[in-house]
Amino acid sequence: MLLLIGYGNTLRRDDGLGPRVADTIAALALPGVRALPCALLTPELAEPIARARVVIFVDAAVDAPRQVQLRKLHPADASGSLTHAPDPRTLLALARDLFGHAPEAWCLTIPIENLGLGEELSPLARRGFEIAVQKIKKRAAQVRSGKSGHSPDFGIGSEAL
């Protein structure tokens, strides 16, 4: 199963991209895909992460270049340093330490420009959203066909907007 975790604040315009991507993917009901929108990463996510074959964390990035970027993630060395909002690497370590499995993991970041109050996305965020949804659909098909464990052919390492 591919697990998609989209996180961010949906009331801060572009910061809500992660949950919007997760909601869109969930609505597609793709076979073998589970999408979880959330405001923050929390320790409770370790259990569904441990059950996944592949996990993709989707987040908005205000300080990133104007590109949708994909990075391979590895578990943190230890899961004991949980903070109020753990990062993806800490959650992978927690899944490994508590449930015995840390799946193949990726972080997909989408550049943003507007963190003001509201729900409307900026043009930059809308373009990144569209690219991210297409790339996740492609990766879901690859996972279903058994093509994981290698660098995925998302069609992006980075894709300029």
N, C-alpha and C positions, 0 to 999 in steps of 0.2 A: 504494500500500500504506500502511496505517496501522501504525505501529510504536509499541508500548506498552512503555515501560521502567519497571518497578516496582522501586524500590530501597529498601533498609533492612535492618536486622539482625533476622532471623527468630528469634533466641534472646533478644531483648529485648522480648517481648510485643508491644505495640501498634506498636513501631517496624518490625515485619515486615509491616505492611500493604501496602506497595508490592509486594514480591515475591508476597504472597498474591493480590493483585488480578491481577498478571501471570500467575501460575499458573492462576487461575480462567479468565481470558480465553483462555489457550492451550488449556485443556482443552475449551473450547467450539468450537474449530476454526472460527472465523468466517472466511468467505472474505475474502481481502485484508487479513488482520490477522496480524501477527507480534508475539508478546509475549515480552519478555525479562525474567525476574526476575534481579536481581543485588543483592549486598550493598552495593556502592559503584559510583559512576559512574567509569569508567576511560576513558582515551584510545582504547582499542580499540573503543569504541562509536561513534566518529565515522564509521566505514565503513558500518555498517547505517543510521545516522541519515541519511547522505548519499543512500542509496538509497530512503528513504521519501518519500512524498508529504506525510504528516502524521505528526508524532511527539507522543506524550503521555507526559510524565514523571509518575509517580505516586509520591507520598511522604507519609509521616506528618508531622504538624506539631504539636509539643507546645505551642508558643507562639501558635498561631493561635486565632482566635475559634472557637466551637463550631459551625462551618459547614464543609461541603465547599466548597472554593473553587477556582475556575478562573482562571488568569491566562495571557494571551498572552505568549509569550516571543519575544525577538529575540536574534540572536547577539551575543555580546560584541564590542567593537570589535576586539580582537586575540585570537588563539588562543595566543600565545606565553607566556602566564602560567599554564601548567599547574601545578597543585599536586598533592599526594598524591591528593586526591579532587576532580576538577574539578566545577563546577556545570553545570547544563543549558545555560546561555548560553555557557559556554566550549566545551562539546562541539559546540554548533551552529556556533560560529566555527571550530572545528577541522574539522568536516565541510565547511564552506564553503571554507576555505583549502587543505585537502588534496585534497578530492574535487570541488570546484566547485559544491556544492549544499548549502544549508541549507533544510530543509523548513519548512512552516508548523509551528509548535510551540506547545504548551500545557503548563502545569504544573497538575496536579490534586492539591491537598493535602487530606488527611483529618485532622481533629482527633483527637488521642489524649490519654490521660491516664495510662497506665501503662507505664513503661520498665523495670520490674523483670525479673529473669531468668525465663524461661519462654516458652511458646508460645501460651498462651491470651490471647484478645483481651478487652479491657474492653467493657462494653455500648456505650459511646460509639464505640469503634473498630468494633465489629460493625455498628452502624447506618451509619457512614460507609462501610464496606466495601460494604454492600449498595447504597447510593446510587451509589457510584463504579462498580461493575460495571454497573448499569443504564444509567448515563449513557455509559459507554464503548461498550456495545453499540449505543446509539442513534447515537453519533458514527461508529462503524464503518459502520453502514448509510448514513449521510450521505456518507461518503467514497466508498463503493462507488457511490453514485448521482451522484457528481461534485459534491457540494455542499461544496467546501472553498474556501479563499481568503477567506472572510468569517467574521465572528464566528459560531461554531457554535451551533446551537440544542441545547446539551446539556440544556437545561431548567434550567441553573444558571449563575449567575455565582457565587452563594453559595447554599447550601441549609442551613438551620439543622437541627441534630440534636436 
